[in-house]
């Protein structure tokens, strides 16, 4: 499939959030992207950026026009007036961050009813606070999930496609968000699980992902379903093999589940974390590339200040490729434990002794 200009210039979630933060008071951005890729999570990010604003989540698919405002009798003026639903936050007089989730899937009457909010920043004539931010989300029309905008609706908004994260981007996020190391390793070894279906001509060439030409497909791999799979993998020692398999199939689909389960067999090749902490010079060193990958991701996600020294001592015993993988993870701009590692004496010594690994970065 040939990608459109919109897809070629798709924003990652950081870019999209920054765009909304800067123009969202005046221009309504609608983020359209692949299912399960974090569009809705931007509301929390924006809420953190604007602590004085009230974040409001509006599930457009569950609304009727009467859910937006209702008629009341104005006895003083002898007329009927429309009063906005309190969930819109207009009555507070404070700035809001209004997310109209799944706007392109909403009933036509709801979409038309929200047009004044989109264009004029008012709810049926009641203005929002002037500092309010308004934006919306939806899926790609190519996915065939019922997203549609008529010309007069689309002309009131700015449509921005959000990019599906590649494996490297997702792993950088996963390290900071307590994702199971086996899941991270699986994605690292199988980056095609996050492929864009528009790059896959034959749906059978990639059975991990949702592809609209494959027909009905309830379970498949997305960043969202990978996070759910991580929750299952974390408690796998409490499940039978049959139950674990069933749960993963019901979360990420049969093909991904079977391949991910193969990674659970690597656990026996991993040293125990306590062994690394107490005996870094004698703790077991994995013998397979996949197990080395898993232990690096496990450490990046769980390391604490009191055992940085032990880990860095152990790190020197790993192959250069594993050492470089760890260092690249630490150097990631968003890594939330960067300071406790990069300020340690042993890491400084390691970096000085291994500058050749990063020479290409300076070219």
N, C-alpha and C positions, 0 to 999 in steps of 0.2 A: 504494500500500500504506500502511496505517496503522501508524505506529511504536508500539511498546510503551513503557511507562514506563521499562523497562530501557534502551531505545535513546535515549529523550529525555534521560536522565541519564548517558549514556555518558561515560567518563573519557578524556581524552587520555592519551598515554603517560606524560607527566610526572605527572599526577594518579594514574594507576594505579601507577606505580613508588613514589610517595610513600606511597600507601595500603599497599602490600605492605611497605615499609620500616618502617612504624609498627605494623602489626597482624599481620605475617606470622609472628611467633613463636607466636601463639596461634590465629589464624584462617587457614585455607587459602583464599586468593583464587584463583579461576579466571578468567583473562582470556579472554573470548570476543569475537572480532571478525572483521572482513573478512580474507580471505586476503591475505597479502603486505603487511601494514601494520605490521610491527615488533614484534609481541607477544613473540617470542622474544628480540629484542635487549634486552629489559628485564633479562635476566640479566647482561649486561655492565655496564649502568648500576648495578645493585644491587651487583655485585662491586666497582665503583669506590667505592660508598658505604660498603661494609663490607670494607675491605682485610684484616681478620683472619679473614674467612669464606672457606671454599673453595667456589667456584661449581661446581655439579654439574648437568650437562645430561642428562636422562633422556628418551630418545626412546621414548615409550610405544608407538608403533605397531610398533616392531621387537622388542618384548619378548614372551616367554612367561613364565608364572609361575616356571619354573625359572631364569629369568635374574635374579630378585630375591633368591632364597636357595636353598641346596642342603643336603641332609641330610649330616651327617658323624657318624662313630662317636665318641661320647664314652666312651673306654675307662675313664676314671677313675670315672665314674658309671654305667657300664654301660647307656648309652642312646643313642638317636639324637637329635641336636639340629640345628636349622636355623641355618645360618651366612649372614649377609647378603653379597651380592655387594660386592666392594671398591669398585665404581663408585658405591655409595651413600654412601661416606665415613664410615660409622658407626664403623669400626674405628679411625679416627684420634683419636677423642675430642675433636675440634675442631668448632666451629660450622660449619655448611654453609649454603649457599643452594641448595636443591634445587628445580629447575625440572622439573616433570613435563609435558613438551611433548606436545601432541596427546592429552591424557588422555581426552577423550570419544571418541576413535577407537580406543582400546586394546581388546584382547581383554577379554571380560567377566571372565575369571579374573584378569587383570592389574589391572583396575580394582578388583575386590573385594580383591585382595591388597594394594593400596596404601591401602585405606581406613583401616587403623590408622596408617599414616604421616600421612594427612590429618587424622585426628581426634585421635590420641593422641601424635603425634610419636615413634613407635617403629617399627622395622623388624622385624616378626615377634617382638616382645617385647624387642628390643634398642633402648634409647632413644637418640634423637638428643641431641646437646648441647643444653642448654636454651635457648641463644641462637640456635639454628638457625631459618632461615626456609624455609618450604615454600609453594610456589604452583604453579599449573598454567596451561596455555593450551589453547585450542581455537578452532574456527571457529564462526560462527553456524549454528544448526541450519537456518535459512532458506536457507543456501547449498546444502544438499543434499549435503554432502561426507562424510556418515557420522558426524557428531558426535551422540552420544546419551548422556544420563545417566538412569539409573533413579532413582525417587524416593528410595530409601534411600541412593543415592550422592550425589545432589544436595543432600540434606538435611545432609550433613556439611561442605559447603563454602559459600563466599560467591561467587556468580556476578556478575561485573562486566563489562559490555560496554565494549570499547575503541572509541573513536570513530575513524572513518576521517578522516585529515587533509584539510582543505580545501587548495586550491592555495596560499594565502598561508602556511599553516603548513608545508607541505612545502617550499616555496621557502626559507623561513627556515632549515630544516634543511639543505637542499641547498647553500646558500651556504657553510656551515661544513664541508661534507663532500666537496668537490672534485667536484661534479657538473658535467658539461659545460654551458656557458652556453646552448647551443642547446636542450638539454633543459629547462632552467629556463624559457627564453623560451617554449618550446612549451607548457609547463604554465600559464604566466601567461596566454597567449593563449587557452588551451582548458581552463579550470578544470573543465569537465564530465568530463575524463578521470579525476577523482577523486570522481565522484559516488557516492552511496550507491544501490545498485540498488533499494532499497525506495522511493526517491523517483522511480523511473522506471517508470511503469505499463506502457508499451509497450517491450519490449527493443530494438526497432529504432530507437527515438528516441535511443539512446546506444550506439553500436557499439564504443566504446572499452573499456567495463568488462565485468567478468564479471556475467552476469545468469542466475540459475538457470532462468528461463523460456525462455531462448534455446536450451537444450539443450547438447550437447557444444561446449565452447569451450576449447581448450588454451592459447591465448595471448591476453592482454589486459593492460590497464594497471593496475598497482598501484604503490605506492611501491617495492616490491622490484624489479619488472620495469623501472621507470624508472631505477633505479640501474644495472641491467645494461645498459639501452640507452645510458646515459651511457658505460659502458666501451667499447661498440662505437663510439659517436660520436667518442670521443677519438682513435681510430686510423683514422678514416675516410679520411685521406689515403693510407693504405697499401692501401686496398681498391678494387676496381672498383665501379662503380655497381651492377652486378648483385649482387655479393657483399654490399655494404653493405645493399642493399634486402632481400636474403634474410635477413641476420642480424637486421635490425630486425623484419621480419615474424615471425621465429621467437622474438622476445623480447617484443614488445608487441602483436602482431597486425597484420593488414594495414591496417586503417583508420588506426590511430595511426602506423604506419610511414610510410605515404604522406604523411600530413600533416607528420610530423616532418622528412621528407626535404626538404620545401619550405623549411624553415628553413636548410638547408645552403646554399641559393642566396644567403642574405643575407651570407655571409662576404665577398663582394667589396665590400659596402657598409660594412664595418667597417674602422676604422683599425688599423694594426699596433700592437701594444702598445709596441714599441720607439719608434715615432713619437711616441706620447703621452709617453713618458718623456723623450725628447730634444728634441722640438719641440712642446710642448703648445699653443702659440699658433698653430701652423699645421697641426697634424695634422688629417686628414680628419674631418669631422663627419657621421655617418650621416644619411640623408635619409628613412628610413622609421621608423615607430613600433616595429616589431618589431626592427629593427637597434639602435635606441636602447636598447630593453629588454635586448637581448642584451649590449651593451657594458657596461651598468650591472651586470648580474649577473656578467659576466666579471671586472670590476674588484673587486666586493665579495668574490669568491672568491679572487682572486689577489694583491691589493694588498699591498705590503710597505713598511716604514718609509722606505726610501731613495727611493721615488718618490711618496709621498703628496702632496708639494708640487706636483709636475708634474701629477698627476691633478686636484687641486683647481683648478689654473690652467685646465686643459682643461675641467673641469666647468662653469665659468662660461659656456662657449660653447654648452653644450647647452640645449635648450628647458627651461622651468621644470618641466614634468612629469617629465622625466628627472632633473633635479636633485632634485626631491622624492622620487622613487623611490629614489635613492641615499641620501638623508638618512634616509629611513624604514628602509632596510636597516641603516644604521649604528646607528640608535637601537634596533634590536631588542635586547631584554635578553640574548639568548644569542649575539649576534654576537661571534665570537672575535677580531676585529681592531678592535674598537670603540675601544680605548684609543689605538692609534697614530694614529687619524684624529681623534678628538674632542679630543685634546690638541694638535693641530697649529694653529698660528697662523692659517693660511688658512681652516681649517674654522670656527674661532671667529668670524672675520670674516664668513664666508659665513652662519653661523647668525644673527649679529646683523643682517645685511642682509636676511634672509629670514624673520624671525619671523612675518610674515603667513601663511606657508604652514602654520604649526602653531598658529595662533590657536584653531582649533576644538578642539584637544586640551585647552585650558585651560577650556573652557566646562563 
